[in-house]
Amino acid sequence: MPIKHALVIGAGNMGVGIAVDLARAGIAVTLVSRTPARRSEAQTKLAELADELVREIGEEPNWQKRISVSENTQHIQPDVIIEAIIERANEKNALFRDLERQFPYVAIWSTTSAIPASAMIEGLARPERVIVAHYANPAHLMPVVEVVPSPKTSEAVISECIESLRSWGKRPVLVRDELPGFIFNRLQYAVVREAISLVRRGAISAEDLDAVVTHGYGLRLPVVGPLAMVDLSTLPVYARIAKLILPDLENAKDLPLLDEKAAANETFLQWSSGQQDKLRAKLRRELIGRLRERERGSR
């Protein structure tokens, strides 16, 4: 049965972004937070996102009327529940127990970025209804969603999750192993680990390392993924070069330089006043532009 009403629990940035994404896809959304201040912040954020989409892509914010912000889950009949609360397995598990009593036959999707579903389903009567659906942030602009079932998740819930996401214009990817960090963050941290290692070794400055990505390697990625690049370059070439490079790649289990800078409240790059905010704004404009291109291409 098509999903018509979603209950989103947690009104932080991720919850708000998911609510916007669903509403833009025509889904009625109840966005829940028990904290009055968070509900007020959510209303403000929703208005800001609507203004941004109007300004950047000329969209009429008709989707806003599909979102209601509430303090509880009473008098709601959702077709799916999407959890976006704090990243603590015990708190998610406690929430799921409450939700299961109130909505025993409704699937629960967790947007956790690292906690496996298996760690959140202890004591549930229907663990087969729980699945991870990890949205990338910002949720309404990034198309990929990692779908990560536990061994107990039913195939029906997996299929419904993937098919629903696809119908909403997302790009679901099925991850069959509950790996720490799933796939998105594992790839991200693999690059970060090597980047920090190269800077620590004095091989390159932080600024020049980022330039290698933003003015080089990264320019390919919107079109060609890493494995497609291997295929295009031919496997024998990559196999030969891998034997030269892999033995010297960083494989440390921790990153002391990252820990030191975090403890000292330092950054890797030198930032002038307002520069970080300008870069964040530039990134959002780029993501919105790609959203506009995807939606034009789907018409």
SENU-445279 format. One record per residue: chain; residue number from 1; z, y, x of N, C-alpha, C in turn; residue in three letters. Coordinates in steps of 0.2 Angstrom, whole numbers, padded with zeros to 4 digits. Layout:
! residues N
> c k nz ny nx caz cay cax cz cy cx r
> A NUM Z Y X Z Y X Z Y X ALA
...
END
This chain:
! residues 299
> c k nz ny nx caz cay cax cz cy cx r
> A 1 0000 -0006 0004 0000 0000 0000 0000 0006 0004 MET
> A 2 -0004 0011 0003 -0005 0017 0007 0002 0021 0007 PRO
> A 3 0004 0024 0013 0010 0028 0013 0009 0035 0010 ILE
> A 4 0013 0037 0005 0012 0043 0002 0018 0048 0003 LYS
> A 5 0024 0045 0005 0030 0049 0006 0034 0046 0012 HIS
> A 6 0035 0050 0017 0039 0048 0023 0045 0052 0023 ALA
> A 7 0050 0048 0025 0057 0051 0027 0057 0051 0034 LEU
> A 8 0058 0058 0037 0059 0059 0044 0066 0061 0045 VAL
> A 9 0070 0057 0049 0077 0059 0050 0078 0061 0057 ILE
> A 10 0080 0067 0058 0081 0071 0064 0076 0077 0064 GLY
> A 11 0079 0083 0065 0075 0089 0064 0074 0093 0070 ALA
> A 12 0074 0089 0076 0073 0093 0082 0065 0093 0083 GLY
> A 13 0063 0095 0089 0056 0096 0090 0052 0090 0088 ASN
> A 14 0054 0084 0090 0050 0078 0089 0049 0077 0081 MET
> A 15 0055 0078 0078 0055 0077 0070 0051 0082 0067 GLY
> A 16 0051 0088 0069 0047 0093 0066 0040 0092 0067 VAL
> A 17 0038 0090 0073 0031 0089 0075 0028 0083 0071 GLY
> A 18 0032 0078 0070 0030 0072 0066 0029 0074 0059 ILE
> A 19 0033 0078 0056 0033 0081 0049 0027 0085 0048 ALA
> A 20 0025 0089 0053 0019 0093 0053 0013 0088 0053 VAL
> A 21 0013 0084 0057 0007 0079 0058 0006 0075 0052 ASP
> A 22 0011 0073 0049 0011 0069 0043 0008 0073 0037 LEU
> A 23 0011 0079 0036 0009 0084 0031 0002 0086 0031 ALA
> A 24 0000 0087 0037 -0007 0088 0038 -0012 0083 0036 ARG
> A 25 -0009 0077 0037 -0013 0071 0035 -0013 0069 0027 ALA
> A 26 -0009 0074 0024 -0009 0073 0016 -0002 0069 0014 GLY
> A 27 0002 0068 0018 0008 0064 0017 0014 0069 0015 ILE
> A 28 0017 0067 0009 0023 0071 0007 0029 0069 0012 ALA
> A 29 0033 0074 0015 0038 0072 0020 0045 0075 0018 VAL
> A 30 0050 0071 0018 0057 0074 0018 0060 0074 0025 THR
> A 31 0061 0080 0028 0064 0080 0034 0071 0081 0034 LEU
> A 32 0075 0077 0037 0083 0077 0035 0086 0078 0042 VAL
> A 33 0091 0082 0041 0096 0084 0046 0103 0085 0043 SER
> A 34 0108 0083 0045 0115 0084 0042 0118 0091 0045 ARG
> A 35 0115 0094 0050 0117 0100 0053 0114 0106 0050 THR
> A 36 0118 0111 0047 0114 0117 0044 0110 0121 0049 PRO
> A 37 0113 0121 0055 0110 0125 0060 0103 0122 0062 ALA
> A 38 0103 0116 0062 0097 0112 0064 0092 0113 0058 ARG
> A 39 0094 0112 0052 0089 0113 0046 0086 0120 0046 ARG
> A 40 0090 0125 0048 0088 0132 0048 0083 0133 0054 SER
> A 41 0084 0130 0060 0080 0130 0065 0073 0126 0064 GLU
> A 42 0074 0121 0060 0068 0117 0058 0063 0121 0053 ALA
> A 43 0066 0125 0049 0062 0129 0044 0058 0134 0048 GLN
> A 44 0062 0137 0053 0059 0142 0057 0053 0140 0061 THR
> A 45 0055 0134 0064 0049 0130 0068 0043 0129 0064 LYS
> A 46 0044 0126 0058 0039 0124 0054 0034 0131 0053 LEU
> A 47 0038 0136 0051 0034 0142 0050 0030 0145 0056 ALA
> A 48 0033 0144 0062 0030 0146 0069 0024 0141 0070 GLU
> A 49 0024 0135 0069 0019 0130 0070 0013 0132 0065 LEU
> A 50 0015 0133 0059 0010 0135 0054 0006 0141 0056 ALA
> A 51 0010 0146 0058 0007 0153 0061 0002 0151 0067 ASP
> A 52 0004 0147 0071 0001 0145 0077 -0006 0142 0076 GLU
> A 53 -0006 0137 0071 -0012 0134 0069 -0017 0138 0065 LEU
> A 54 -0014 0143 0061 -0018 0148 0058 -0022 0153 0063 VAL
> A 55 -0018 0155 0068 -0020 0159 0074 -0025 0156 0078 ARG
> A 56 -0024 0149 0080 -0028 0146 0085 -0034 0143 0082 GLU
> A 57 -0034 0140 0076 -0039 0136 0073 -0041 0138 0066 ILE
> A 58 -0038 0144 0064 -0040 0146 0057 -0038 0142 0052 GLY
> A 59 -0033 0138 0052 -0031 0133 0047 -0027 0136 0042 GLU
> A 60 -0028 0135 0036 -0024 0137 0030 -0018 0132 0030 GLU
> A 61 -0012 0135 0030 -0006 0131 0031 -0004 0127 0024 PRO
> A 62 -0009 0124 0020 -0007 0121 0014 -0002 0116 0015 ASN
> A 63 -0002 0113 0021 0002 0107 0022 0009 0109 0021 TRP
> A 64 0011 0115 0022 0018 0117 0022 0022 0115 0016 GLN
> A 65 0018 0115 0010 0021 0113 0004 0023 0106 0003 LYS
> A 66 0020 0102 0007 0022 0095 0007 0028 0093 0011 ARG
> A 67 0031 0098 0014 0037 0096 0018 0043 0099 0015 ILE
> A 68 0048 0095 0014 0055 0098 0011 0060 0096 0016 SER
> A 69 0065 0101 0017 0070 0100 0022 0076 0099 0018 VAL
> A 70 0080 0093 0020 0086 0091 0016 0092 0089 0021 SER
> A 71 0098 0089 0018 0104 0087 0022 0105 0080 0021 GLU
> A 72 0102 0076 0016 0104 0069 0015 0098 0066 0012 ASN
> A 73 0099 0059 0012 0093 0055 0009 0094 0053 0002 THR
> A 74 0098 0056 -0002 0099 0054 -0009 0093 0056 -0013 GLN
> A 75 0091 0052 -0018 0086 0054 -0023 0079 0054 -0019 HIS
> A 76 0078 0050 -0014 0072 0049 -0011 0069 0042 -0011 ILE
> A 77 0063 0042 -0012 0060 0035 -0013 0054 0035 -0007 GLN
> A 78 0056 0034 -0001 0051 0034 0004 0047 0028 0005 PRO
> A 79 0041 0028 0007 0037 0022 0009 0038 0020 0016 ASP
> A 80 0040 0025 0020 0042 0023 0027 0047 0028 0029 VAL
> A 81 0051 0026 0034 0056 0030 0037 0055 0031 0045 ILE
> A 82 0055 0037 0047 0053 0038 0054 0059 0041 0057 ILE
> A 83 0062 0038 0062 0069 0040 0065 0067 0044 0071 GLU
> A 84 0070 0050 0072 0069 0055 0078 0075 0058 0080 ALA
> A 85 0081 0054 0080 0087 0057 0082 0088 0056 0090 ILE
> A 86 0094 0057 0092 0096 0057 0099 0095 0050 0102 ILE
> A 87 0093 0050 0109 0091 0044 0112 0097 0040 0114 GLU
> A 88 0101 0037 0109 0106 0033 0111 0106 0027 0106 ARG
> A 89 0105 0021 0109 0104 0015 0105 0109 0014 0100 ALA
> A 90 0116 0015 0102 0121 0014 0097 0121 0018 0091 ASN
> A 91 0119 0024 0092 0118 0029 0086 0112 0027 0082 GLU
> A 92 0107 0025 0085 0101 0023 0081 0103 0017 0077 LYS
> A 93 0106 0012 0080 0108 0006 0076 0113 0007 0070 ASN
> A 94 0118 0012 0071 0122 0014 0066 0118 0017 0060 ALA
> A 95 0113 0021 0062 0109 0024 0057 0105 0019 0053 LEU
> A 96 0102 0014 0057 0098 0009 0054 0102 0005 0049 PHE
> A 97 0108 0004 0051 0112 0000 0046 0113 0003 0039 ARG
> A 98 0114 0010 0040 0115 0014 0034 0109 0014 0030 ASP
> A 99 0103 0015 0033 0097 0016 0030 0095 0009 0027 LEU
> A 100 0096 0003 0030 0095 -0003 0027 0098 -0004 0021 GLU
> A 101 0105 -0002 0020 0108 -0003 0014 0105 0001 0008 ARG
> A 102 0103 0007 0010 0100 0012 0005 0092 0010 0003 GLN
> A 103 0089 0008 0009 0082 0006 0008 0080 0000 0011 PHE
> A 104 0082 -0006 0008 0082 -0012 0011 0075 -0015 0012 PRO
> A 105 0070 -0012 0009 0063 -0015 0010 0058 -0010 0013 TYR
> A 106 0061 -0005 0016 0057 0001 0019 0057 0000 0026 VAL
> A 107 0051 0000 0029 0050 -0001 0037 0053 0005 0040 ALA
> A 108 0056 0004 0046 0059 0010 0050 0056 0010 0056 ILE
> A 109 0053 0016 0058 0049 0017 0064 0054 0022 0068 TRP
> A 110 0055 0020 0074 0059 0024 0079 0054 0027 0084 SER
> A 111 0055 0034 0085 0051 0037 0090 0054 0037 0097 THR
> A 112 0059 0033 0098 0061 0033 0105 0056 0032 0110 THR
> A 113 0057 0036 0116 0052 0035 0121 0054 0030 0126 SER
> A 114 0060 0027 0126 0062 0022 0131 0066 0016 0128 ALA
> A 115 0069 0017 0123 0074 0011 0120 0070 0006 0116 ILE
> A 116 0070 0000 0118 0066 -0006 0115 0070 -0007 0108 PRO
> A 117 0065 -0009 0103 0068 -0010 0096 0073 -0015 0096 ALA
> A 118 0073 -0020 0101 0078 -0026 0101 0085 -0023 0103 SER
> A 119 0085 -0017 0106 0092 -0014 0107 0095 -0010 0102 ALA
> A 120 0091 -0010 0096 0093 -0005 0090 0094 -0009 0084 MET
> A 121 0093 -0016 0084 0093 -0020 0078 0099 -0025 0077 ILE
> A 122 0104 -0024 0082 0109 -0029 0081 0113 -0028 0074 GLU
> A 123 0114 -0033 0071 0118 -0033 0065 0114 -0032 0059 GLY
> A 124 0108 -0030 0059 0103 -0029 0054 0102 -0035 0050 LEU
> A 125 0101 -0034 0043 0100 -0040 0039 0092 -0041 0039 ALA
> A 126 0088 -0036 0040 0081 -0036 0040 0078 -0033 0047 ARG
> A 127 0079 -0036 0053 0077 -0033 0059 0069 -0033 0059 PRO
> A 128 0066 -0037 0055 0059 -0038 0055 0055 -0031 0053 GLU
> A 129 0059 -0027 0050 0057 -0020 0047 0057 -0015 0052 ARG
> A 130 0060 -0016 0058 0060 -0011 0063 0055 -0011 0068 VAL
> A 131 0052 -0006 0070 0047 -0005 0075 0047 0001 0079 ILE
> A 132 0046 0002 0085 0045 0008 0089 0038 0011 0088 VAL
> A 133 0038 0017 0086 0032 0021 0086 0033 0027 0090 ALA
> A 134 0031 0027 0096 0033 0032 0101 0027 0037 0101 HIS
> A 135 0029 0043 0098 0024 0049 0098 0025 0052 0104 TYR
> A 136 0019 0055 0107 0019 0059 0113 0021 0066 0110 ALA
> A 137 0024 0070 0114 0026 0077 0113 0021 0082 0115 ASN
> A 138 0019 0087 0111 0021 0088 0104 0017 0083 0099 PRO
> A 139 0021 0081 0095 0018 0075 0091 0012 0077 0086 ALA
> A 140 0012 0083 0084 0006 0085 0080 0000 0087 0084 HIS
> A 141 0000 0087 0090 -0006 0089 0094 -0008 0083 0099 LEU
> A 142 -0004 0078 0100 -0005 0073 0105 -0007 0067 0100 MET
> A 143 -0013 0064 0101 -0015 0059 0096 -0012 0052 0098 PRO
> A 144 -0010 0050 0104 -0008 0043 0105 -0001 0042 0103 VAL
> A 145 0000 0036 0100 0006 0034 0098 0007 0026 0100 VAL
> A 146 0013 0025 0104 0014 0018 0107 0018 0014 0101 GLU
> A 147 0015 0009 0099 0018 0005 0094 0020 -0001 0098 VAL
> A 148 0027 -0002 0097 0031 -0007 0102 0035 -0011 0097 VAL
> A 149 0033 -0017 0095 0037 -0021 0091 0043 -0025 0095 PRO
> A 150 0048 -0027 0092 0052 -0032 0095 0050 -0039 0093 SER
> A 151 0052 -0044 0096 0050 -0051 0095 0052 -0053 0087 PRO
> A 152 0056 -0049 0084 0058 -0050 0077 0054 -0046 0072 LYS
> A 153 0050 -0041 0074 0046 -0037 0070 0041 -0041 0067 THR
> A 154 0040 -0040 0060 0035 -0044 0057 0028 -0042 0058 SER
> A 155 0023 -0046 0058 0016 -0044 0059 0014 -0039 0054 GLU
> A 156 0016 -0040 0048 0014 -0036 0042 0017 -0028 0044 ALA
> A 157 0023 -0028 0047 0025 -0021 0048 0021 -0018 0054 VAL
> A 158 0019 -0022 0059 0015 -0020 0065 0008 -0018 0062 ILE
> A 159 0005 -0022 0058 -0002 -0020 0055 -0001 -0013 0051 SER
> A 160 0004 -0013 0047 0004 -0007 0043 0005 -0001 0047 GLU
> A 161 0009 -0001 0052 0011 0004 0057 0004 0007 0060 CYS
> A 162 0000 0002 0063 -0006 0003 0066 -0011 0006 0062 ILE
> A 163 -0012 0003 0056 -0017 0005 0051 -0015 0012 0048 GLU
> A 164 -0009 0013 0047 -0007 0020 0044 -0008 0025 0049 SER
> A 165 -0006 0024 0056 -0007 0029 0061 -0015 0031 0062 LEU
> A 166 -0019 0026 0062 -0026 0027 0063 -0029 0031 0057 ARG
> A 167 -0026 0029 0051 -0029 0033 0045 -0027 0040 0045 SER
> A 168 -0022 0042 0049 -0019 0049 0049 -0022 0053 0055 TRP
> A 169 -0027 0049 0059 -0030 0052 0064 -0027 0052 0071 GLY
> A 170 -0022 0047 0071 -0019 0046 0078 -0022 0040 0081 LYS
> A 171 -0021 0039 0088 -0023 0034 0092 -0018 0029 0094 ARG
> A 172 -0016 0024 0089 -0011 0019 0091 -0013 0015 0096 PRO
> A 173 -0008 0013 0100 -0009 0008 0105 -0004 0003 0105 VAL
> A 174 -0005 -0004 0104 0000 -0009 0103 0002 -0011 0110 LEU
> A 175 0009 -0011 0111 0012 -0013 0117 0016 -0019 0115 VAL
> A 176 0014 -0025 0118 0017 -0032 0116 0023 -0033 0120 ARG
> A 177 0025 -0030 0125 0031 -0031 0129 0035 -0025 0129 ASP
> A 178 0042 -0026 0128 0047 -0021 0127 0049 -0018 0134 GLU
> A 179 0044 -0016 0138 0045 -0013 0145 0049 -0007 0144 LEU
> A 180 0054 -0006 0149 0057 0001 0150 0052 0007 0150 PRO
> A 181 0053 0011 0146 0048 0017 0146 0041 0016 0143 GLY
> A 182 0040 0009 0141 0034 0008 0137 0028 0009 0142 PHE
> A 183 0022 0012 0140 0017 0013 0145 0016 0020 0147 ILE
> A 184 0016 0025 0142 0015 0032 0143 0020 0034 0149 PHE
> A 185 0026 0033 0148 0031 0036 0153 0031 0032 0160 ASN
> A 186 0029 0025 0159 0028 0022 0166 0022 0024 0170 ARG
> A 187 0017 0026 0167 0011 0029 0170 0013 0036 0173 LEU
> A 188 0017 0040 0169 0019 0046 0171 0023 0046 0177 GLN
> A 189 0028 0042 0177 0033 0041 0182 0031 0038 0188 TYR
> A 190 0025 0034 0188 0022 0031 0194 0019 0037 0198 ALA
> A 191 0015 0041 0194 0012 0047 0197 0018 0052 0200 VAL
> A 192 0023 0053 0196 0028 0058 0199 0032 0055 0205 VAL
> A 193 0033 0048 0205 0036 0045 0211 0032 0046 0217 ARG
> A 194 0026 0045 0217 0021 0046 0223 0021 0053 0224 GLU
> A 195 0020 0058 0219 0020 0065 0221 0026 0067 0225 ALA
> A 196 0032 0066 0222 0038 0068 0225 0039 0065 0232 ILE
> A 197 0036 0059 0233 0037 0055 0240 0032 0059 0245 SER
> A 198 0026 0061 0243 0022 0064 0247 0024 0071 0249 LEU
> A 199 0028 0075 0245 0031 0081 0246 0037 0080 0251 VAL
> A 200 0041 0075 0249 0047 0074 0254 0044 0072 0261 ARG
> A 201 0039 0068 0262 0036 0067 0268 0033 0072 0272 ARG
> A 202 0032 0078 0269 0029 0084 0272 0022 0083 0272 GLY
> A 203 0019 0078 0268 0011 0077 0269 0008 0083 0265 ALA
> A 204 0011 0086 0260 0007 0091 0257 0013 0096 0253 ILE
> A 205 0011 0102 0252 0016 0106 0248 0015 0104 0240 SER
> A 206 0021 0106 0237 0021 0105 0230 0015 0108 0226 ALA
> A 207 0013 0114 0228 0008 0118 0225 0001 0115 0226 GLU
> A 208 0000 0113 0232 -0006 0109 0234 -0007 0102 0230 ASP
> A 209 -0001 0099 0230 -0001 0092 0227 -0003 0093 0219 LEU
> A 210 0000 0098 0216 -0002 0099 0209 -0010 0101 0208 ASP
> A 211 -0012 0105 0213 -0019 0107 0213 -0024 0101 0214 ALA
> A 212 -0022 0096 0218 -0026 0090 0218 -0027 0087 0211 VAL
> A 213 -0022 0087 0207 -0022 0084 0200 -0026 0089 0196 VAL
> A 214 -0024 0095 0195 -0027 0100 0190 -0034 0102 0192 THR
> A 215 -0036 0102 0198 -0043 0104 0200 -0047 0098 0203 HIS
> A 216 -0044 0092 0202 -0048 0086 0205 -0047 0080 0200 GLY
> A 217 -0042 0076 0202 -0041 0069 0199 -0040 0070 0191 TYR
> A 218 -0036 0075 0189 -0035 0075 0182 -0040 0078 0178 GLY
> A 219 -0046 0081 0181 -0051 0083 0177 -0055 0077 0174 LEU
> A 220 -0055 0071 0177 -0058 0065 0175 -0055 0062 0168 ARG
> A 221 -0048 0063 0168 -0044 0059 0164 -0046 0060 0156 LEU
> A 222 -0047 0066 0154 -0049 0067 0147 -0055 0062 0145 PRO
> A 223 -0059 0061 0150 -0065 0057 0148 -0065 0050 0150 VAL
> A 224 -0062 0048 0156 -0062 0042 0159 -0055 0040 0161 VAL
> A 225 -0052 0034 0158 -0046 0032 0160 -0046 0028 0167 GLY
> A 226 -0040 0027 0169 -0040 0024 0176 -0044 0017 0177 PRO
> A 227 -0044 0013 0172 -0047 0006 0172 -0054 0007 0171 LEU
> A 228 -0057 0012 0167 -0064 0013 0166 -0066 0016 0173 ALA
> A 229 -0062 0020 0176 -0065 0023 0183 -0066 0018 0188 MET
> A 230 -0061 0013 0188 -0062 0007 0192 -0069 0003 0191 VAL
> A 231 -0070 0002 0184 -0076 -0001 0183 -0082 0003 0185 ASP
> A 232 -0082 0010 0183 -0088 0014 0185 -0089 0014 0193 LEU
> A 233 -0084 0014 0196 -0084 0014 0204 -0086 0008 0207 SER
> A 234 -0085 0002 0203 -0086 -0005 0205 -0080 -0008 0208 THR
> A 235 -0078 -0014 0205 -0072 -0017 0207 -0071 -0018 0215 LEU
> A 236 -0077 -0020 0218 -0077 -0022 0225 -0074 -0016 0229 PRO
> A 237 -0077 -0010 0227 -0075 -0004 0231 -0067 -0002 0230 VAL
> A 238 -0065 -0003 0224 -0058 -0002 0223 -0053 -0007 0226 TYR
> A 239 -0056 -0013 0226 -0052 -0019 0229 -0051 -0017 0237 ALA
> A 240 -0057 -0015 0240 -0057 -0014 0247 -0052 -0008 0249 ARG
> A 241 -0052 -0003 0245 -0048 0003 0246 -0041 0002 0245 ILE
> A 242 -0040 -0002 0240 -0033 -0004 0238 -0029 -0007 0243 ALA
> A 243 -0033 -0011 0247 -0029 -0015 0253 -0027 -0010 0258 LYS
> A 244 -0030 -0004 0259 -0029 0001 0264 -0023 0005 0261 LEU
> A 245 -0023 0007 0255 -0018 0012 0252 -0012 0009 0249 ILE
> A 246 -0012 0003 0246 -0006 0000 0242 0000 -0001 0247 LEU
> A 247 -0001 -0003 0253 0005 -0005 0257 0009 0002 0259 PRO
> A 248 0006 0007 0258 0009 0014 0260 0011 0018 0254 ASP
> A 249 0010 0015 0248 0012 0019 0242 0020 0018 0241 LEU
> A 250 0023 0024 0238 0030 0024 0237 0032 0018 0232 GLU
> A 251 0037 0014 0234 0040 0009 0229 0047 0010 0228 ASN
> A 252 0050 0016 0230 0057 0016 0229 0060 0016 0222 ALA
> A 253 0066 0013 0222 0069 0013 0215 0073 0019 0213 LYS
> A 254 0074 0024 0217 0076 0030 0216 0073 0036 0220 ASP
> A 255 0074 0042 0218 0071 0048 0221 0076 0053 0223 LEU
> A 256 0079 0052 0229 0084 0056 0231 0082 0064 0231 PRO
> A 257 0076 0066 0233 0074 0073 0233 0075 0075 0226 LEU
> A 258 0072 0071 0221 0073 0073 0214 0080 0074 0212 LEU
> A 259 0084 0070 0214 0092 0070 0212 0095 0076 0215 ASP
> A 260 0093 0078 0221 0096 0083 0225 0094 0090 0222 GLU
> A 261 0087 0090 0220 0085 0097 0217 0088 0097 0210 LYS
> A 262 0089 0092 0206 0092 0092 0199 0099 0095 0200 ALA
> A 263 0103 0092 0205 0110 0094 0206 0110 0101 0208 ALA
> A 264 0106 0104 0212 0106 0110 0214 0102 0115 0209 ALA
> A 265 0100 0113 0204 0096 0117 0199 0090 0120 0202 ASN
> A 266 0087 0117 0206 0081 0119 0210 0075 0117 0206 GLU
> A 267 0069 0119 0208 0062 0117 0206 0058 0115 0212 THR
> A 268 0053 0112 0211 0048 0110 0216 0043 0116 0218 PHE
> A 269 0041 0119 0213 0037 0125 0214 0041 0132 0213 LEU
> A 270 0038 0137 0216 0041 0144 0216 0038 0147 0209 GLN
> A 271 0043 0149 0205 0040 0152 0199 0042 0159 0198 TRP
> A 272 0038 0164 0197 0039 0171 0195 0042 0171 0188 SER
> A 273 0045 0177 0187 0048 0178 0180 0042 0177 0175 SER
> A 274 0043 0173 0170 0039 0172 0164 0033 0168 0166 GLY
> A 275 0032 0165 0172 0027 0161 0173 0027 0154 0170 GLN
> A 276 0033 0151 0169 0033 0145 0166 0031 0145 0159 GLN
> A 277 0034 0151 0155 0032 0152 0148 0024 0153 0147 ASP
> A 278 0021 0156 0152 0014 0157 0152 0010 0150 0152 LYS
> A 279 0013 0146 0157 0010 0140 0158 0011 0135 0152 LEU
> A 280 0016 0135 0149 0018 0131 0143 0013 0134 0137 ARG
> A 281 0012 0140 0137 0007 0143 0131 0000 0141 0133 ALA
> A 282 -0002 0141 0139 -0008 0139 0141 -0010 0131 0139 LYS
> A 283 -0004 0127 0141 -0005 0120 0139 -0006 0119 0132 LEU
> A 284 -0002 0123 0128 -0002 0122 0120 -0009 0124 0118 ARG
> A 285 -0012 0130 0121 -0019 0132 0119 -0024 0126 0120 ARG
> A 286 -0023 0123 0126 -0028 0118 0128 -0027 0112 0123 GLU
> A 287 -0021 0110 0121 -0020 0104 0117 -0022 0106 0110 LEU
> A 288 -0021 0112 0107 -0024 0114 0101 -0031 0114 0101 ILE
> A 289 -0034 0116 0106 -0042 0116 0107 -0044 0109 0106 GLY
> A 290 -0041 0104 0110 -0043 0097 0109 -0042 0095 0102 ARG
> A 291 -0037 0097 0099 -0036 0095 0092 -0042 0097 0087 LEU
> A 292 -0044 0103 0089 -0049 0106 0085 -0056 0102 0086 ARG
> A 293 -0057 0100 0092 -0063 0096 0094 -0063 0090 0090 GLU
> A 294 -0057 0086 0091 -0056 0080 0087 -0058 0080 0080 ARG
> A 295 -0055 0085 0077 -0055 0086 0070 -0062 0088 0068 GLU
> A 296 -0066 0092 0072 -0073 0093 0070 -0077 0087 0071 ARG
> A 297 -0076 0083 0076 -0079 0077 0077 -0079 0072 0072 GLY
> A 298 -0073 0072 0068 -0072 0067 0063 -0074 0069 0056 SER
> A 299 -0077 0075 0056 -0080 0077 0049 -0087 0075 0048 ARG
END
